[in-house]
Each structure stands twice: as C-alpha cells, then as structure tokens.
C-alpha cells in the first residue's frame, strides 16, 4: 500500500472519531430528595373529635438521612375508599400542619448503613425528625358532608358501583359513612414526599358515655367499676311484638377503654377494649393523686368509635394497709439472753419489725425503732419467764397484728 492510501485511511478514522471527542455537556443536577412517608399513622374517633398520630419522617425516599422536610401536612376527605391519592390531595382538606426541623443543606446526607454520628442535625422550629406527632380534627357538618370529586370522580364511582355483583339483600360492603385521612411530608422546596398509609374514622354517631366510674384500691391495684351503657340501636318492645333484627349489618358491639387522666396527656390503661364493666391498674404510688375516666367503644363493620369521656373519678392513693403479722416466731434460751427468730415478711414497703416483751399479759415495746432483720437478741436476767411477740411496720407507719407469742427463760 502506498503512502497516499495510508494517509486517506488515517484521515477517515480521524473524521469518524471526531464526533466522540467533543466537549462534555453540563453536569446533571443532583437527585432531588423528598421525605419518606410518615409512619405508624393512626386515627381514633372519640366523640366529635378524631385524634391522629404519626411518626415524623427521618429519612428520604432513597433511605438517605436526614429527611429533606420542613413540615408534615395531614389531609382528610369524606369520600368512598376507592378514591385515588391524587383525588385525596386535590379534593381533600388540609386539616393540620406540623412544623419539622429541617436540614441545613438537604443535599448533605448519609446513607442508611452509615453511622448516626455522621448525620448533620436538623435545625429550626418544630418537632425533631423521628418524633411522634399528635393532631386532631373536630368533626363539623361540613367535614361530614361527602366531598365533590368532580366529573371523573362521579363517573368512576358509578363504574365501580356497577361492578358490584348483585345478590341477597345484605347491605353495602361497609355501610358506614367514613372520613379518610393521610399524611405527607413536604420538602424545604415545597415538594410533597411519599403519602402515608390511609386511616379511616367512622362518621356514625358515637355511643353514649358511661356514668362516672367508682374507684377503689388496695396495696396491689386500683380498681374501676361502672354501669354498662345501652347498646346502640336497641329498641324496646312490648306486648306480642317480636324484637326486630336488622338486615345486613350486625348490631354494633360495645366495649370500654379506661384512661388515666391524672396528667395533661391521657394514658390508656386497657390495652384493648374490655367487654367487662371493670378494670384495674396495678401501678400503685402512695401519695399520688389519680383520676380515671371511661369511654364506651362501639365497633361497626370493623371500624371503632369511642364515646365522650365519663366524668372522671379521682382519689389520692393513701397507704392505710398494714403488713401481715410476722410468722414462725421461735425463741432460744442463752446465758443471760434470749434469742428470737421469725420468718421475714415479703411486703415491698416494709420498714422493719418491733419487738415486745413482758412477764404476763401486758407486753411493752423494747425496740425504740423498727429493726430490719428478722432476728433479735434480748439480754435478760436468768430464771425469769419472759413473753415475746413481734409486729411488722411499713414505711407509712402501718403496723401489723401481733405475731404468735412465745415464752422463754434465760439460763
């Protein structure tokens, strides 16, 4: 091959390769980080109030931390459960906003497997990321009214209604008007993050509240009792009229939740609603004032609603309960002394024991203050018959009944 041919081939290669050797384009913008969905979202209907609770996001949708978030918005809508997320956010009402501490630089994040110490702390007003947030909505006639979903929503609802198979008259699938809630984090640039799971609160009238509970206590627990409320929908009958039975939905069931309302924030005592009209709280703290209330809980089609609170019952816990009388008192004669031994008491608030001695029916206290150990050595004159008995004393000053008596003569 001659020199001119080689030159032509090299020129062709250069021409082909030139397009791939141009300047680099502008760098791609960084991935926009948006907050993950609020977690552990719950809704509890109590009277005319819906109490909502969720955990503030502490990471982004890509699991990086801290979350690019400045607030969490809560939306609500009274509509069929089949509405889309877009409809919920567009047609729903923002019922609450919770400010959240935001990162200084949303792009300065660490991955989920990196140490927590590497996370740049969020700043500003509001709740910490990862904190539990609590908000509530008061139900009004406006909030109970079904939302206008527009033409698309109406058409979709009709299509869905037409898809329901026909069968026996069993009532609607749920038969309970409900309000749907969802929460969403909002980034520092106003972008919405991932939507939380939806929660539902029924809009049926709540059951009537119970009467004020009765409170009693002993050294082991506080006990609450109350009267049962009438079942919702129960109708009186007379004469030869048979009681009616509704077609479709089952009659609502009634249970109860008990709350300690001694502090600003109520504490639920019952882990799950109880069907009995009695509950107990084993947390005994002498000198502490306790207040308790009860709410009726109605379950309709799998949804629960609590009544308004019963008037609270309050009591200051006072220790008036004496310890048990000591048992197993035994005496052993010694030289110019008598040794006493007895079984220890098991009370957690025990202060000690008092020892009594005499030579007849009358016994006098010979220990000026309670002694801690269940044993005592008494120096006495030999040849004299002495009578002994013991009492247990608790930290509140309550003393037990007498132990059994023993008699002994020192050598």
C-alpha positions in Angstrom: 0.0 0.0 0.0 1.4 3.3 -1.0 1.8 6.4 1.2 -1.3 8.2 -0.2 -3.6 5.3 0.5 -2.4 5.1 4.1 -3.0 8.8 4.6 -6.5 8.5 3.3 -7.4 5.7 5.7 -6.0 7.7 8.7 -8.0 10.8 7.7 -11.2 8.7 7.5 -10.5 7.3 11.0 -10.0 10.8 12.3 -13.2 12.0 10.8 -15.2 9.1 12.2 -13.8 9.5 15.7 -14.1 13.3 15.9 -17.8 13.4 16.9 -17.0 11.3 20.0 -14.2 13.7 21.1 -16.3 16.8 21.7 -16.7 18.8 24.9 -18.5 17.3 27.9 -22.1 18.6 28.5 -23.2 20.4 31.7 -23.3 18.2 34.8 -26.6 16.6 35.6 -28.5 18.3 38.5 -28.3 16.4 41.8 -31.2 14.0 42.6 -33.9 15.9 44.4 -34.5 14.3 47.8 -38.1 14.1 49.1 -39.2 12.8 52.5 -40.3 9.2 53.1 -43.9 8.6 54.1 -44.9 9.4 57.7 -45.1 6.0 59.6 -47.4 4.5 62.2 -50.3 6.7 61.2 -53.4 6.1 63.3 -56.8 7.7 63.8 -59.0 7.3 66.8 -62.6 8.7 66.8 -63.6 10.0 70.3 -66.9 11.7 70.5 -66.9 14.5 67.9 -63.0 14.5 67.7 -60.7 12.4 65.6 -57.3 12.1 67.2 -54.4 11.5 64.7 -50.9 10.3 65.4 -47.9 9.5 63.2 -44.1 9.4 63.3 -42.3 12.3 61.5 -40.1 11.0 58.7 -36.4 11.0 59.5 -35.2 9.8 56.1 -35.9 10.3 52.4 -37.4 8.0 49.9 -34.0 6.8 48.9 -33.3 6.0 52.6 -30.7 8.7 53.0 -30.7 10.9 56.2 -31.7 13.4 57.4 -35.0 13.9 55.7 -35.4 16.9 53.4 -38.5 18.0 55.2 -39.9 21.2 56.8 -43.4 20.1 57.7 -46.0 17.3 57.6 -49.4 18.1 56.2 -52.5 16.0 57.1 -55.3 15.7 54.6 -58.9 14.4 55.1 -61.8 13.7 52.8 -65.3 12.2 53.2 -65.5 10.0 50.2 -65.5 6.4 49.1 -62.4 4.3 49.9 -61.8 3.8 46.2 -60.6 7.4 45.6 -57.1 7.9 44.3 -54.2 9.6 46.1 -54.4 12.5 43.7 -58.1 13.0 44.5 -57.4 12.8 48.2 -54.8 15.5 47.9 -56.6 17.7 45.4 -60.2 17.4 46.7 -59.4 16.8 50.4 -59.0 19.3 53.1 -55.7 20.0 54.8 -56.8 19.7 58.4 -53.3 20.1 60.1 -49.7 21.0 59.5 -46.9 20.1 61.8 -43.6 22.0 61.6 -40.4 19.8 61.5 -36.8 20.7 62.0 -35.1 20.8 58.5 -31.6 20.1 57.4 -29.2 23.0 56.8 -28.2 21.5 53.4 -30.7 19.0 52.0 -28.0 17.5 49.8 -25.7 16.7 52.7 -27.0 13.3 53.6 -25.7 9.9 54.7 -26.9 6.5 53.7 -28.9 4.2 55.9 -25.9 2.0 56.7 -23.6 4.9 57.8 -23.2 5.8 61.5 -25.8 8.1 63.0 -23.0 10.4 64.2 -22.4 11.4 60.6 -25.9 12.8 60.2 -25.9 16.6 60.1 -28.5 17.6 62.8 -31.6 19.3 61.6 -32.3 22.9 62.8 -35.2 25.3 63.1 -38.6 25.2 64.8 -40.8 22.3 65.0 -40.6 18.6 66.0 -37.5 16.5 65.8 -37.3 14.1 62.9 -38.5 10.7 64.1 -40.6 12.2 66.8 -44.3 11.3 67.4 -46.7 13.9 66.3 -50.3 14.3 67.5 -53.0 16.4 65.9 -56.8 16.3 65.9 -59.8 17.3 63.9 -63.2 18.4 65.3 -65.9 17.0 63.1 -68.4 19.5 61.8 -71.4 19.3 59.4 -69.1 20.5 56.6 -66.5 17.8 57.3 -69.1 15.1 57.4 -70.6 16.0 54.0 -69.3 13.9 51.1 -66.6 15.7 49.0 -67.3 16.8 45.4 -65.0 14.6 43.4 -65.9 16.2 40.1 -66.9 14.5 36.9 -64.1 12.0 36.9 -64.8 11.0 40.5 -68.5 10.7 39.8 -68.1 8.6 36.7 -65.5 6.4 38.4 -67.8 5.9 41.4 -70.7 4.9 39.0 -68.4 2.4 37.2 -67.3 0.9 40.5 -70.9 0.7 41.8 -71.9 -1.1 38.6 -69.2 -3.6 39.1 -70.7 -4.8 42.4 -72.2 -8.2 41.9 -75.9 -8.5 42.7 -77.0 -10.9 45.4 -79.1 -11.2 48.5 -80.1 -8.0 50.4 -77.1 -7.8 52.8 -76.5 -4.1 52.9 -73.5 -2.2 51.5 -69.9 -3.5 51.8 -69.3 -1.4 54.8 -72.5 0.6 55.3 -70.7 3.1 57.4 -70.0 6.7 56.3 -66.3 7.4 56.9 -63.7 10.0 56.7 -60.3 9.2 55.2 -57.0 10.6 56.4 -53.5 10.6 55.1 -50.2 12.5 55.9 -47.5 13.7 53.7 -44.1 15.3 54.3 -43.2 18.5 52.5 -39.6 19.3 51.5 -37.8 22.6 52.0 -38.7 23.5 48.4 -42.4 22.7 48.8 -42.3 19.3 47.1 -44.6 16.6 48.6 -43.0 13.3 49.6 -44.5 9.9 49.8 -48.0 9.6 51.1 -48.6 7.7 54.4 -51.0 4.8 54.6 -54.6 5.8 54.8 -56.6 5.6 58.0 -60.4 5.8 58.4 -62.6 7.2 61.1 -66.3 6.3 61.1 -68.9 9.2 61.0 -71.7 7.4 62.7 -73.0 8.9 66.0 -70.9 7.8 68.9 -72.3 5.6 71.8 -73.4 7.4 74.9 -70.7 7.9 77.6 -70.8 5.7 80.7 -71.7 7.2 84.1 -68.8 8.2 86.4 -66.9 5.1 87.4 -66.4 4.0 91.0 -62.8 3.9 92.2 -61.3 1.7 94.9 -57.8 0.5 95.7 -55.7 -1.7 97.8 -52.0 -2.2 98.2 -51.9 -4.1 94.8 -54.1 -2.2 92.3 -56.6 0.5 91.6 -60.0 -0.9 90.6 -62.6 0.9 88.4 -66.2 -0.3 88.0 -69.0 1.3 86.1 -72.5 0.6 84.7 -72.9 -0.7 81.2 -74.3 1.6 78.5 -77.3 0.8 76.4 -76.5 -0.9 73.1 -76.8 1.4 70.1 -79.8 0.7 68.1 -81.6 -1.3 70.8 -85.3 -0.8 70.7 -87.8 -1.5 73.4 -90.7 -4.0 72.6 -94.0 -4.6 74.4 -96.9 -6.9 74.2 -96.8 -9.5 71.5 -94.4 -7.6 69.2 -91.3 -9.6 68.5 -87.9 -7.8 68.7 -86.7 -6.7 65.3 -83.5 -7.8 63.7 -81.7 -5.5 61.2 -81.0 -7.0 57.8 -77.4 -6.7 56.6 -75.0 -5.1 59.2 -74.6 -6.8 62.5 -75.7 -4.8 65.6 -72.8 -2.8 66.9 -70.9 -4.3 69.8 -70.0 -2.3 72.9 -66.8 -2.4 74.9 -64.8 0.1 77.1 -61.5 1.8 77.3 -60.2 3.2 80.6 -57.9 6.2 80.7 -55.7 7.6 83.5 -56.3 11.4 83.1 -54.2 12.5 86.1 -51.7 14.3 83.8 -52.2 16.6 80.8 -51.8 13.6 78.4 -54.2 10.7 79.0 -52.8 7.3 79.4 -54.8 4.3 78.2 -55.0 1.6 80.9 -56.7 -1.0 78.8 -54.5 -2.4 76.1 -57.6 -3.4 74.1 -61.3 -2.6 74.8 -62.8 -4.7 77.6 -66.3 -6.1 77.5 -66.5 -6.2 81.3 -67.6 -3.2 83.3 -64.5 -3.5 85.5 -60.8 -2.8 85.0 -57.7 -2.5 87.2 -54.4 -0.5 87.2 -51.5 -2.2 89.0 -49.5 1.0 89.2 -49.6 1.9 92.9 -47.7 5.0 94.0 -48.7 6.2 97.5 -49.4 9.9 97.9 -50.1 10.3 94.2 -53.5 11.7 93.0 -55.1 9.6 90.4 -58.0 10.4 88.1 -59.6 7.9 85.7 -62.3 8.1 83.1 -64.1 5.5 80.9 -65.2 5.7 77.3 -67.6 3.3 75.6 -66.2 1.8 72.4 -68.6 0.8 69.6 -67.4 -1.4 66.7 -69.4 -1.1 63.4 -68.3 -3.0 60.3 -64.8 -3.3 61.6 -64.5 0.4 62.5 -64.4 1.7 66.1 -65.6 4.9 67.6 -65.3 6.0 71.3 -67.9 7.9 73.2 -67.2 11.1 75.1 -65.4 10.6 78.4 -67.3 9.8 81.5 -66.9 12.2 84.4 -63.5 11.4 86.0 -63.2 9.6 89.3 -60.3 11.0 91.4 -58.6 9.8 94.6 -55.3 10.4 96.3 -53.7 7.0 97.0 -53.1 6.7 100.7 -51.4 3.7 102.3 -53.7 2.5 105.1 -52.9 -1.1 104.6 -51.0 -2.9 107.3 -48.4 -5.6 106.6 -49.1 -9.1 107.5 -48.4 -10.3 111.0 -44.9 -12.0 111.3 -45.0 -15.8 111.4 -42.8 -18.5 112.7 -41.6 -16.8 115.9 -39.2 -19.0 117.8 -37.1 -18.5 121.0 -33.8 -19.9 122.0 -32.5 -19.6 125.6 -28.9 -18.5 126.2 -26.7 -17.3 129.0 -28.4 -14.2 130.4 -30.1 -13.8 127.0 -32.9 -15.0 124.8 -32.6 -15.2 121.0 -35.7 -14.6 118.8 -36.0 -15.6 115.2 -39.0 -15.3 112.8 -39.9 -15.6 109.1 -39.3 -12.4 107.1 -42.2 -10.5 105.6 -42.5 -10.1 101.9 -44.1 -6.6 101.6 -42.1 -4.2 99.3 -42.7 -1.2 101.5 -41.7 -2.9 104.8 -39.9 -0.7 107.2 -39.0 -3.4 109.8 -40.1 -5.1 113.0 -41.0 -4.1 116.5 -40.2 -6.4 119.4 -42.4 -6.6 122.5 -41.7 -8.2 125.9 -43.4 -8.8 129.2 -43.8 -11.2 132.1 -47.6 -11.5 131.8 -50.4 -10.4 129.6 -49.0 -6.9 129.1 -46.2 -6.5 126.6 -44.0 -3.4 126.2 -42.1 -2.4 123.2 -38.3 -2.9 123.7 -37.0 -1.8 120.3 -37.3 2.0 120.1 -37.4 1.9 116.2 -38.2 -0.8 113.7 -35.3 -3.3 113.2 -34.5 -4.5 109.7 -33.6 -8.2 110.3 -36.0 -10.9 111.5 -33.9 -11.7 114.5 -33.2 -10.2 117.9 -31.1 -11.0 121.0 -32.5 -9.8 124.3 -30.2 -9.6 127.3 -32.3 -10.6 130.4 -32.0 -11.9 133.9 -31.8 -15.7 134.1 -34.5 -17.7 135.8 -37.3 -15.3 134.8 -40.0 -16.4 132.3 -40.5 -13.8 129.6 -43.2 -13.5 127.0 -42.4 -12.1 123.5 -44.4 -11.0 120.4 -43.5 -9.2 117.1 -45.2 -6.6 114.9 -44.3 -5.7 111.3 -44.3 -2.0 110.3 -44.4 -0.5 106.8 -42.9 2.8 105.6 -46.3 4.6 106.0 -46.3 3.7 109.7 -49.0 1.0 109.5 -48.3 -1.8 112.0 -49.4 -5.4 111.7 -51.4 -7.5 114.1 -49.5 -9.4 116.8 -47.4 -12.4 115.9 -47.9 -15.5 117.9 -46.5 -15.3 121.4 -43.6 -17.3 122.7 -42.3 -17.8 126.3 -38.7 -18.5 127.3 -36.4 -18.5 130.4 -32.7 -17.5 130.1 -30.0 -19.6 131.7 
